[in-house]
Amino acid sequence: MTPSITHPGAKPTVTVRRATARDARRLTRLVRGSRAYEGPYAAMVADYRVGPDYIDAHRVFVAVDEADDRVLGFYALVLAPPELDLMFVADSAQGLGIGRLLIAHMHTEARAAGLDHVRVVSHPPAEGFYRSMGARRTGTVLARPPAVAWDRPELEFTVPPAA
């Protein structure tokens, strides 16, 4: 096991693990507090809840800082139909490679589950990130007010078979 880094300003030592019901409140706080959902997007996450039932029903994985068990990000992989349902990186962890780590982990999990692709309906500002991770644009999901008041890009990751 890699030793945890504890000095201020250091890049955290990160572990990705399966989320548990105990993580539900922290994941909910991460979603509701995300700067990516400020302004016109705020209503979408204002009452959003990642509950223990959601964690039990889906493959939810959390990236944590080993030094203090701080949640740095998480994602949820739905198997049928294959979709990256949620993915968030804490504002304080932006630019540290957490998103890249979570996408790589998602590919490994998808491959292990026998999936050959994973759909993503993206938050519009996140499209560039997903494309930089190899997703390709496949269409647009139209707005469904009042729940979602804007069109969203639809993308797809191809999951290559194991080498």
MODELLER restraints for C-alpha pairs under 7 A, 6 or more apart:
rsr = mdl.restraints
at = mdl.atoms
rsr.add(forms.Gaussian(group=physical.xy_distance, feature=features.Distance(at['CA:4:A'], at['CA:13:A']), mean=5.46, stdev=0.5))
rsr.add(forms.Gaussian(group=physical.xy_distance, feature=features.Distance(at['CA:4:A'], at['CA:66:A']), mean=5.78, stdev=0.5))
rsr.add(forms.Gaussian(group=physical.xy_distance, feature=features.Distance(at['CA:4:A'], at['CA:67:A']), mean=5.16, stdev=0.5))
rsr.add(forms.Gaussian(group=physical.xy_distance, feature=features.Distance(at['CA:5:A'], at['CA:12:A']), mean=5.96, stdev=0.5))
rsr.add(forms.Gaussian(group=physical.xy_distance, feature=features.Distance(at['CA:5:A'], at['CA:13:A']), mean=6.09, stdev=0.5))
rsr.add(forms.Gaussian(group=physical.xy_distance, feature=features.Distance(at['CA:5:A'], at['CA:67:A']), mean=6.47, stdev=0.5))
rsr.add(forms.Gaussian(group=physical.xy_distance, feature=features.Distance(at['CA:6:A'], at['CA:67:A']), mean=6.27, stdev=0.5))
rsr.add(forms.Gaussian(group=physical.xy_distance, feature=features.Distance(at['CA:12:A'], at['CA:65:A']), mean=5.60, stdev=0.5))
rsr.add(forms.Gaussian(group=physical.xy_distance, feature=features.Distance(at['CA:13:A'], at['CA:65:A']), mean=5.64, stdev=0.5))
rsr.add(forms.Gaussian(group=physical.xy_distance, feature=features.Distance(at['CA:13:A'], at['CA:66:A']), mean=5.71, stdev=0.5))
rsr.add(forms.Gaussian(group=physical.xy_distance, feature=features.Distance(at['CA:14:A'], at['CA:63:A']), mean=6.27, stdev=0.5))
rsr.add(forms.Gaussian(group=physical.xy_distance, feature=features.Distance(at['CA:14:A'], at['CA:64:A']), mean=5.48, stdev=0.5))
rsr.add(forms.Gaussian(group=physical.xy_distance, feature=features.Distance(at['CA:14:A'], at['CA:65:A']), mean=4.75, stdev=0.5))
rsr.add(forms.Gaussian(group=physical.xy_distance, feature=features.Distance(at['CA:14:A'], at['CA:66:A']), mean=5.76, stdev=0.5))
rsr.add(forms.Gaussian(group=physical.xy_distance, feature=features.Distance(at['CA:15:A'], at['CA:63:A']), mean=5.55, stdev=0.5))
rsr.add(forms.Gaussian(group=physical.xy_distance, feature=features.Distance(at['CA:15:A'], at['CA:64:A']), mean=5.43, stdev=0.5))
rsr.add(forms.Gaussian(group=physical.xy_distance, feature=features.Distance(at['CA:15:A'], at['CA:65:A']), mean=6.59, stdev=0.5))
rsr.add(forms.Gaussian(group=physical.xy_distance, feature=features.Distance(at['CA:15:A'], at['CA:66:A']), mean=6.43, stdev=0.5))
rsr.add(forms.Gaussian(group=physical.xy_distance, feature=features.Distance(at['CA:16:A'], at['CA:61:A']), mean=6.47, stdev=0.5))
rsr.add(forms.Gaussian(group=physical.xy_distance, feature=features.Distance(at['CA:16:A'], at['CA:62:A']), mean=5.48, stdev=0.5))
rsr.add(forms.Gaussian(group=physical.xy_distance, feature=features.Distance(at['CA:16:A'], at['CA:63:A']), mean=4.31, stdev=0.5))
rsr.add(forms.Gaussian(group=physical.xy_distance, feature=features.Distance(at['CA:16:A'], at['CA:64:A']), mean=6.40, stdev=0.5))
rsr.add(forms.Gaussian(group=physical.xy_distance, feature=features.Distance(at['CA:17:A'], at['CA:61:A']), mean=5.48, stdev=0.5))
rsr.add(forms.Gaussian(group=physical.xy_distance, feature=features.Distance(at['CA:17:A'], at['CA:62:A']), mean=5.54, stdev=0.5))
rsr.add(forms.Gaussian(group=physical.xy_distance, feature=features.Distance(at['CA:17:A'], at['CA:63:A']), mean=6.59, stdev=0.5))
rsr.add(forms.Gaussian(group=physical.xy_distance, feature=features.Distance(at['CA:18:A'], at['CA:60:A']), mean=6.01, stdev=0.5))
rsr.add(forms.Gaussian(group=physical.xy_distance, feature=features.Distance(at['CA:18:A'], at['CA:61:A']), mean=4.41, stdev=0.5))
rsr.add(forms.Gaussian(group=physical.xy_distance, feature=features.Distance(at['CA:18:A'], at['CA:62:A']), mean=6.21, stdev=0.5))
rsr.add(forms.Gaussian(group=physical.xy_distance, feature=features.Distance(at['CA:19:A'], at['CA:55:A']), mean=6.70, stdev=0.5))
rsr.add(forms.Gaussian(group=physical.xy_distance, feature=features.Distance(at['CA:19:A'], at['CA:60:A']), mean=5.44, stdev=0.5))
rsr.add(forms.Gaussian(group=physical.xy_distance, feature=features.Distance(at['CA:19:A'], at['CA:61:A']), mean=5.00, stdev=0.5))
rsr.add(forms.Gaussian(group=physical.xy_distance, feature=features.Distance(at['CA:19:A'], at['CA:62:A']), mean=5.55, stdev=0.5))
rsr.add(forms.Gaussian(group=physical.xy_distance, feature=features.Distance(at['CA:20:A'], at['CA:55:A']), mean=6.54, stdev=0.5))
rsr.add(forms.Gaussian(group=physical.xy_distance, feature=features.Distance(at['CA:21:A'], at['CA:52:A']), mean=4.38, stdev=0.5))
rsr.add(forms.Gaussian(group=physical.xy_distance, feature=features.Distance(at['CA:21:A'], at['CA:55:A']), mean=6.33, stdev=0.5))
rsr.add(forms.Gaussian(group=physical.xy_distance, feature=features.Distance(at['CA:24:A'], at['CA:50:A']), mean=5.57, stdev=0.5))
rsr.add(forms.Gaussian(group=physical.xy_distance, feature=features.Distance(at['CA:24:A'], at['CA:51:A']), mean=5.26, stdev=0.5))
rsr.add(forms.Gaussian(group=physical.xy_distance, feature=features.Distance(at['CA:24:A'], at['CA:52:A']), mean=5.66, stdev=0.5))
rsr.add(forms.Gaussian(group=physical.xy_distance, feature=features.Distance(at['CA:27:A'], at['CA:50:A']), mean=6.25, stdev=0.5))
rsr.add(forms.Gaussian(group=physical.xy_distance, feature=features.Distance(at['CA:28:A'], at['CA:48:A']), mean=6.96, stdev=0.5))
rsr.add(forms.Gaussian(group=physical.xy_distance, feature=features.Distance(at['CA:28:A'], at['CA:49:A']), mean=5.23, stdev=0.5))
rsr.add(forms.Gaussian(group=physical.xy_distance, feature=features.Distance(at['CA:28:A'], at['CA:50:A']), mean=5.07, stdev=0.5))
rsr.add(forms.Gaussian(group=physical.xy_distance, feature=features.Distance(at['CA:30:A'], at['CA:90:A']), mean=6.16, stdev=0.5))
rsr.add(forms.Gaussian(group=physical.xy_distance, feature=features.Distance(at['CA:31:A'], at['CA:45:A']), mean=6.67, stdev=0.5))
rsr.add(forms.Gaussian(group=physical.xy_distance, feature=features.Distance(at['CA:31:A'], at['CA:88:A']), mean=6.74, stdev=0.5))
rsr.add(forms.Gaussian(group=physical.xy_distance, feature=features.Distance(at['CA:32:A'], at['CA:45:A']), mean=5.37, stdev=0.5))
rsr.add(forms.Gaussian(group=physical.xy_distance, feature=features.Distance(at['CA:32:A'], at['CA:46:A']), mean=5.86, stdev=0.5))
rsr.add(forms.Gaussian(group=physical.xy_distance, feature=features.Distance(at['CA:32:A'], at['CA:48:A']), mean=6.74, stdev=0.5))
rsr.add(forms.Gaussian(group=physical.xy_distance, feature=features.Distance(at['CA:34:A'], at['CA:90:A']), mean=6.86, stdev=0.5))
rsr.add(forms.Gaussian(group=physical.xy_distance, feature=features.Distance(at['CA:34:A'], at['CA:91:A']), mean=6.38, stdev=0.5))
rsr.add(forms.Gaussian(group=physical.xy_distance, feature=features.Distance(at['CA:35:A'], at['CA:91:A']), mean=6.73, stdev=0.5))
rsr.add(forms.Gaussian(group=physical.xy_distance, feature=features.Distance(at['CA:44:A'], at['CA:147:A']), mean=6.64, stdev=0.5))
rsr.add(forms.Gaussian(group=physical.xy_distance, feature=features.Distance(at['CA:44:A'], at['CA:148:A']), mean=6.50, stdev=0.5))
rsr.add(forms.Gaussian(group=physical.xy_distance, feature=features.Distance(at['CA:58:A'], at['CA:76:A']), mean=6.52, stdev=0.5))
rsr.add(forms.Gaussian(group=physical.xy_distance, feature=features.Distance(at['CA:58:A'], at['CA:77:A']), mean=6.46, stdev=0.5))
rsr.add(forms.Gaussian(group=physical.xy_distance, feature=features.Distance(at['CA:58:A'], at['CA:78:A']), mean=5.83, stdev=0.5))
rsr.add(forms.Gaussian(group=physical.xy_distance, feature=features.Distance(at['CA:59:A'], at['CA:76:A']), mean=5.53, stdev=0.5))
rsr.add(forms.Gaussian(group=physical.xy_distance, feature=features.Distance(at['CA:59:A'], at['CA:77:A']), mean=5.16, stdev=0.5))
rsr.add(forms.Gaussian(group=physical.xy_distance, feature=features.Distance(at['CA:59:A'], at['CA:78:A']), mean=6.53, stdev=0.5))
rsr.add(forms.Gaussian(group=physical.xy_distance, feature=features.Distance(at['CA:60:A'], at['CA:75:A']), mean=5.70, stdev=0.5))
rsr.add(forms.Gaussian(group=physical.xy_distance, feature=features.Distance(at['CA:60:A'], at['CA:76:A']), mean=4.23, stdev=0.5))
rsr.add(forms.Gaussian(group=physical.xy_distance, feature=features.Distance(at['CA:60:A'], at['CA:77:A']), mean=6.36, stdev=0.5))
rsr.add(forms.Gaussian(group=physical.xy_distance, feature=features.Distance(at['CA:61:A'], at['CA:74:A']), mean=5.50, stdev=0.5))
rsr.add(forms.Gaussian(group=physical.xy_distance, feature=features.Distance(at['CA:61:A'], at['CA:75:A']), mean=5.56, stdev=0.5))
rsr.add(forms.Gaussian(group=physical.xy_distance, feature=features.Distance(at['CA:61:A'], at['CA:76:A']), mean=6.43, stdev=0.5))
rsr.add(forms.Gaussian(group=physical.xy_distance, feature=features.Distance(at['CA:62:A'], at['CA:71:A']), mean=6.87, stdev=0.5))
rsr.add(forms.Gaussian(group=physical.xy_distance, feature=features.Distance(at['CA:62:A'], at['CA:73:A']), mean=5.88, stdev=0.5))
rsr.add(forms.Gaussian(group=physical.xy_distance, feature=features.Distance(at['CA:62:A'], at['CA:74:A']), mean=4.19, stdev=0.5))
rsr.add(forms.Gaussian(group=physical.xy_distance, feature=features.Distance(at['CA:62:A'], at['CA:75:A']), mean=6.68, stdev=0.5))
rsr.add(forms.Gaussian(group=physical.xy_distance, feature=features.Distance(at['CA:63:A'], at['CA:71:A']), mean=6.01, stdev=0.5))
rsr.add(forms.Gaussian(group=physical.xy_distance, feature=features.Distance(at['CA:63:A'], at['CA:72:A']), mean=5.44, stdev=0.5))
rsr.add(forms.Gaussian(group=physical.xy_distance, feature=features.Distance(at['CA:63:A'], at['CA:73:A']), mean=5.17, stdev=0.5))
rsr.add(forms.Gaussian(group=physical.xy_distance, feature=features.Distance(at['CA:63:A'], at['CA:74:A']), mean=5.83, stdev=0.5))
rsr.add(forms.Gaussian(group=physical.xy_distance, feature=features.Distance(at['CA:64:A'], at['CA:70:A']), mean=5.33, stdev=0.5))
rsr.add(forms.Gaussian(group=physical.xy_distance, feature=features.Distance(at['CA:64:A'], at['CA:71:A']), mean=4.56, stdev=0.5))
rsr.add(forms.Gaussian(group=physical.xy_distance, feature=features.Distance(at['CA:64:A'], at['CA:72:A']), mean=5.41, stdev=0.5))
rsr.add(forms.Gaussian(group=physical.xy_distance, feature=features.Distance(at['CA:65:A'], at['CA:71:A']), mean=6.61, stdev=0.5))
rsr.add(forms.Gaussian(group=physical.xy_distance, feature=features.Distance(at['CA:65:A'], at['CA:72:A']), mean=6.74, stdev=0.5))
rsr.add(forms.Gaussian(group=physical.xy_distance, feature=features.Distance(at['CA:72:A'], at['CA:89:A']), mean=5.85, stdev=0.5))
rsr.add(forms.Gaussian(group=physical.xy_distance, feature=features.Distance(at['CA:72:A'], at['CA:90:A']), mean=5.17, stdev=0.5))
rsr.add(forms.Gaussian(group=physical.xy_distance, feature=features.Distance(at['CA:72:A'], at['CA:93:A']), mean=5.87, stdev=0.5))
rsr.add(forms.Gaussian(group=physical.xy_distance, feature=features.Distance(at['CA:73:A'], at['CA:88:A']), mean=5.32, stdev=0.5))
rsr.add(forms.Gaussian(group=physical.xy_distance, feature=features.Distance(at['CA:73:A'], at['CA:89:A']), mean=4.00, stdev=0.5))
rsr.add(forms.Gaussian(group=physical.xy_distance, feature=features.Distance(at['CA:73:A'], at['CA:90:A']), mean=5.55, stdev=0.5))
rsr.add(forms.Gaussian(group=physical.xy_distance, feature=features.Distance(at['CA:73:A'], at['CA:98:A']), mean=6.85, stdev=0.5))
rsr.add(forms.Gaussian(group=physical.xy_distance, feature=features.Distance(at['CA:74:A'], at['CA:87:A']), mean=5.65, stdev=0.5))
rsr.add(forms.Gaussian(group=physical.xy_distance, feature=features.Distance(at['CA:74:A'], at['CA:88:A']), mean=5.57, stdev=0.5))
rsr.add(forms.Gaussian(group=physical.xy_distance, feature=features.Distance(at['CA:74:A'], at['CA:89:A']), mean=6.60, stdev=0.5))
rsr.add(forms.Gaussian(group=physical.xy_distance, feature=features.Distance(at['CA:75:A'], at['CA:86:A']), mean=5.17, stdev=0.5))
rsr.add(forms.Gaussian(group=physical.xy_distance, feature=features.Distance(at['CA:75:A'], at['CA:87:A']), mean=4.13, stdev=0.5))
rsr.add(forms.Gaussian(group=physical.xy_distance, feature=features.Distance(at['CA:75:A'], at['CA:88:A']), mean=6.51, stdev=0.5))
rsr.add(forms.Gaussian(group=physical.xy_distance, feature=features.Distance(at['CA:75:A'], at['CA:102:A']), mean=7.00, stdev=0.5))
rsr.add(forms.Gaussian(group=physical.xy_distance, feature=features.Distance(at['CA:76:A'], at['CA:84:A']), mean=5.92, stdev=0.5))
rsr.add(forms.Gaussian(group=physical.xy_distance, feature=features.Distance(at['CA:76:A'], at['CA:85:A']), mean=5.45, stdev=0.5))
rsr.add(forms.Gaussian(group=physical.xy_distance, feature=features.Distance(at['CA:76:A'], at['CA:86:A']), mean=5.10, stdev=0.5))
rsr.add(forms.Gaussian(group=physical.xy_distance, feature=features.Distance(at['CA:76:A'], at['CA:87:A']), mean=6.59, stdev=0.5))
rsr.add(forms.Gaussian(group=physical.xy_distance, feature=features.Distance(at['CA:77:A'], at['CA:83:A']), mean=5.91, stdev=0.5))
rsr.add(forms.Gaussian(group=physical.xy_distance, feature=features.Distance(at['CA:77:A'], at['CA:84:A']), mean=4.81, stdev=0.5))
rsr.add(forms.Gaussian(group=physical.xy_distance, feature=features.Distance(at['CA:77:A'], at['CA:85:A']), mean=6.00, stdev=0.5))
rsr.add(forms.Gaussian(group=physical.xy_distance, feature=features.Distance(at['CA:78:A'], at['CA:84:A']), mean=6.32, stdev=0.5))
rsr.add(forms.Gaussian(group=physical.xy_distance, feature=features.Distance(at['CA:78:A'], at['CA:85:A']), mean=6.44, stdev=0.5))
rsr.add(forms.Gaussian(group=physical.xy_distance, feature=features.Distance(at['CA:82:A'], at['CA:117:A']), mean=6.90, stdev=0.5))
rsr.add(forms.Gaussian(group=physical.xy_distance, feature=features.Distance(at['CA:82:A'], at['CA:118:A']), mean=4.97, stdev=0.5))
rsr.add(forms.Gaussian(group=physical.xy_distance, feature=features.Distance(at['CA:82:A'], at['CA:119:A']), mean=6.14, stdev=0.5))
rsr.add(forms.Gaussian(group=physical.xy_distance, feature=features.Distance(at['CA:83:A'], at['CA:118:A']), mean=4.92, stdev=0.5))
rsr.add(forms.Gaussian(group=physical.xy_distance, feature=features.Distance(at['CA:83:A'], at['CA:119:A']), mean=4.46, stdev=0.5))
rsr.add(forms.Gaussian(group=physical.xy_distance, feature=features.Distance(at['CA:83:A'], at['CA:120:A']), mean=5.82, stdev=0.5))
rsr.add(forms.Gaussian(group=physical.xy_distance, feature=features.Distance(at['CA:84:A'], at['CA:118:A']), mean=6.39, stdev=0.5))
rsr.add(forms.Gaussian(group=physical.xy_distance, feature=features.Distance(at['CA:84:A'], at['CA:119:A']), mean=6.13, stdev=0.5))
rsr.add(forms.Gaussian(group=physical.xy_distance, feature=features.Distance(at['CA:84:A'], at['CA:120:A']), mean=5.28, stdev=0.5))
rsr.add(forms.Gaussian(group=physical.xy_distance, feature=features.Distance(at['CA:85:A'], at['CA:120:A']), mean=6.91, stdev=0.5))
rsr.add(forms.Gaussian(group=physical.xy_distance, feature=features.Distance(at['CA:89:A'], at['CA:98:A']), mean=6.79, stdev=0.5))
rsr.add(forms.Gaussian(group=physical.xy_distance, feature=features.Distance(at['CA:89:A'], at['CA:99:A']), mean=6.36, stdev=0.5))
rsr.add(forms.Gaussian(group=physical.xy_distance, feature=features.Distance(at['CA:107:A'], at['CA:159:A']), mean=6.16, stdev=0.5))
rsr.add(forms.Gaussian(group=physical.xy_distance, feature=features.Distance(at['CA:111:A'], at['CA:159:A']), mean=6.33, stdev=0.5))
rsr.add(forms.Gaussian(group=physical.xy_distance, feature=features.Distance(at['CA:111:A'], at['CA:161:A']), mean=6.56, stdev=0.5))
rsr.add(forms.Gaussian(group=physical.xy_distance, feature=features.Distance(at['CA:115:A'], at['CA:159:A']), mean=6.76, stdev=0.5))
rsr.add(forms.Gaussian(group=physical.xy_distance, feature=features.Distance(at['CA:116:A'], at['CA:158:A']), mean=6.01, stdev=0.5))
rsr.add(forms.Gaussian(group=physical.xy_distance, feature=features.Distance(at['CA:116:A'], at['CA:159:A']), mean=4.64, stdev=0.5))
rsr.add(forms.Gaussian(group=physical.xy_distance, feature=features.Distance(at['CA:116:A'], at['CA:160:A']), mean=6.45, stdev=0.5))
rsr.add(forms.Gaussian(group=physical.xy_distance, feature=features.Distance(at['CA:117:A'], at['CA:156:A']), mean=6.62, stdev=0.5))
rsr.add(forms.Gaussian(group=physical.xy_distance, feature=features.Distance(at['CA:117:A'], at['CA:157:A']), mean=5.44, stdev=0.5))
rsr.add(forms.Gaussian(group=physical.xy_distance, feature=features.Distance(at['CA:117:A'], at['CA:158:A']), mean=4.43, stdev=0.5))
rsr.add(forms.Gaussian(group=physical.xy_distance, feature=features.Distance(at['CA:117:A'], at['CA:159:A']), mean=5.03, stdev=0.5))
rsr.add(forms.Gaussian(group=physical.xy_distance, feature=features.Distance(at['CA:118:A'], at['CA:156:A']), mean=5.58, stdev=0.5))
rsr.add(forms.Gaussian(group=physical.xy_distance, feature=features.Distance(at['CA:118:A'], at['CA:157:A']), mean=5.13, stdev=0.5))
rsr.add(forms.Gaussian(group=physical.xy_distance, feature=features.Distance(at['CA:118:A'], at['CA:158:A']), mean=6.63, stdev=0.5))
rsr.add(forms.Gaussian(group=physical.xy_distance, feature=features.Distance(at['CA:119:A'], at['CA:155:A']), mean=5.88, stdev=0.5))
rsr.add(forms.Gaussian(group=physical.xy_distance, feature=features.Distance(at['CA:119:A'], at['CA:156:A']), mean=4.45, stdev=0.5))
rsr.add(forms.Gaussian(group=physical.xy_distance, feature=features.Distance(at['CA:119:A'], at['CA:157:A']), mean=6.42, stdev=0.5))
rsr.add(forms.Gaussian(group=physical.xy_distance, feature=features.Distance(at['CA:120:A'], at['CA:154:A']), mean=5.80, stdev=0.5))
rsr.add(forms.Gaussian(group=physical.xy_distance, feature=features.Distance(at['CA:120:A'], at['CA:155:A']), mean=5.06, stdev=0.5))
rsr.add(forms.Gaussian(group=physical.xy_distance, feature=features.Distance(at['CA:120:A'], at['CA:156:A']), mean=5.82, stdev=0.5))
rsr.add(forms.Gaussian(group=physical.xy_distance, feature=features.Distance(at['CA:121:A'], at['CA:152:A']), mean=6.40, stdev=0.5))
rsr.add(forms.Gaussian(group=physical.xy_distance, feature=features.Distance(at['CA:121:A'], at['CA:153:A']), mean=5.91, stdev=0.5))
rsr.add(forms.Gaussian(group=physical.xy_distance, feature=features.Distance(at['CA:121:A'], at['CA:154:A']), mean=4.55, stdev=0.5))
rsr.add(forms.Gaussian(group=physical.xy_distance, feature=features.Distance(at['CA:121:A'], at['CA:155:A']), mean=6.31, stdev=0.5))
rsr.add(forms.Gaussian(group=physical.xy_distance, feature=features.Distance(at['CA:122:A'], at['CA:152:A']), mean=5.90, stdev=0.5))
rsr.add(forms.Gaussian(group=physical.xy_distance, feature=features.Distance(at['CA:122:A'], at['CA:153:A']), mean=5.44, stdev=0.5))
rsr.add(forms.Gaussian(group=physical.xy_distance, feature=features.Distance(at['CA:122:A'], at['CA:154:A']), mean=6.21, stdev=0.5))
rsr.add(forms.Gaussian(group=physical.xy_distance, feature=features.Distance(at['CA:123:A'], at['CA:152:A']), mean=6.18, stdev=0.5))
rsr.add(forms.Gaussian(group=physical.xy_distance, feature=features.Distance(at['CA:124:A'], at['CA:152:A']), mean=5.65, stdev=0.5))
rsr.add(forms.Gaussian(group=physical.xy_distance, feature=features.Distance(at['CA:124:A'], at['CA:153:A']), mean=6.30, stdev=0.5))
rsr.add(forms.Gaussian(group=physical.xy_distance, feature=features.Distance(at['CA:127:A'], at['CA:153:A']), mean=6.84, stdev=0.5))
rsr.add(forms.Gaussian(group=physical.xy_distance, feature=features.Distance(at['CA:134:A'], at['CA:157:A']), mean=6.51, stdev=0.5))
rsr.add(forms.Gaussian(group=physical.xy_distance, feature=features.Distance(at['CA:135:A'], at['CA:155:A']), mean=5.91, stdev=0.5))
rsr.add(forms.Gaussian(group=physical.xy_distance, feature=features.Distance(at['CA:135:A'], at['CA:156:A']), mean=5.11, stdev=0.5))
rsr.add(forms.Gaussian(group=physical.xy_distance, feature=features.Distance(at['CA:135:A'], at['CA:157:A']), mean=4.45, stdev=0.5))
rsr.add(forms.Gaussian(group=physical.xy_distance, feature=features.Distance(at['CA:136:A'], at['CA:155:A']), mean=5.29, stdev=0.5))
rsr.add(forms.Gaussian(group=physical.xy_distance, feature=features.Distance(at['CA:136:A'], at['CA:156:A']), mean=5.41, stdev=0.5))
rsr.add(forms.Gaussian(group=physical.xy_distance, feature=features.Distance(at['CA:136:A'], at['CA:157:A']), mean=6.62, stdev=0.5))
rsr.add(forms.Gaussian(group=physical.xy_distance, feature=features.Distance(at['CA:137:A'], at['CA:154:A']), mean=5.95, stdev=0.5))
rsr.add(forms.Gaussian(group=physical.xy_distance, feature=features.Distance(at['CA:137:A'], at['CA:155:A']), mean=4.25, stdev=0.5))
rsr.add(forms.Gaussian(group=physical.xy_distance, feature=features.Distance(at['CA:137:A'], at['CA:156:A']), mean=6.53, stdev=0.5))
rsr.add(forms.Gaussian(group=physical.xy_distance, feature=features.Distance(at['CA:138:A'], at['CA:154:A']), mean=5.60, stdev=0.5))
rsr.add(forms.Gaussian(group=physical.xy_distance, feature=features.Distance(at['CA:138:A'], at['CA:155:A']), mean=5.12, stdev=0.5))
rsr.add(forms.Gaussian(group=physical.xy_distance, feature=features.Distance(at['CA:138:A'], at['CA:156:A']), mean=6.65, stdev=0.5))
rsr.add(forms.Gaussian(group=physical.xy_distance, feature=features.Distance(at['CA:139:A'], at['CA:153:A']), mean=6.21, stdev=0.5))
rsr.add(forms.Gaussian(group=physical.xy_distance, feature=features.Distance(at['CA:139:A'], at['CA:154:A']), mean=4.96, stdev=0.5))
rsr.add(forms.Gaussian(group=physical.xy_distance, feature=features.Distance(at['CA:139:A'], at['CA:155:A']), mean=6.90, stdev=0.5))
rsr.add(forms.Gaussian(group=physical.xy_distance, feature=features.Distance(at['CA:140:A'], at['CA:151:A']), mean=6.60, stdev=0.5))
rsr.add(forms.Gaussian(group=physical.xy_distance, feature=features.Distance(at['CA:140:A'], at['CA:152:A']), mean=5.64, stdev=0.5))
rsr.add(forms.Gaussian(group=physical.xy_distance, feature=features.Distance(at['CA:140:A'], at['CA:153:A']), mean=4.63, stdev=0.5))
rsr.add(forms.Gaussian(group=physical.xy_distance, feature=features.Distance(at['CA:140:A'], at['CA:154:A']), mean=5.09, stdev=0.5))
rsr.add(forms.Gaussian(group=physical.xy_distance, feature=features.Distance(at['CA:141:A'], at['CA:151:A']), mean=5.70, stdev=0.5))
rsr.add(forms.Gaussian(group=physical.xy_distance, feature=features.Distance(at['CA:141:A'], at['CA:152:A']), mean=5.14, stdev=0.5))
rsr.add(forms.Gaussian(group=physical.xy_distance, feature=features.Distance(at['CA:141:A'], at['CA:153:A']), mean=6.21, stdev=0.5))
rsr.add(forms.Gaussian(group=physical.xy_distance, feature=features.Distance(at['CA:141:A'], at['CA:154:A']), mean=6.19, stdev=0.5))
rsr.add(forms.Gaussian(group=physical.xy_distance, feature=features.Distance(at['CA:142:A'], at['CA:151:A']), mean=4.49, stdev=0.5))
rsr.add(forms.Gaussian(group=physical.xy_distance, feature=features.Distance(at['CA:142:A'], at['CA:152:A']), mean=6.48, stdev=0.5))
rsr.add(forms.Gaussian(group=physical.xy_distance, feature=features.Distance(at['CA:143:A'], at['CA:149:A']), mean=5.17, stdev=0.5))
rsr.add(forms.Gaussian(group=physical.xy_distance, feature=features.Distance(at['CA:143:A'], at['CA:150:A']), mean=4.60, stdev=0.5))
rsr.add(forms.Gaussian(group=physical.xy_distance, feature=features.Distance(at['CA:143:A'], at['CA:151:A']), mean=4.54, stdev=0.5))
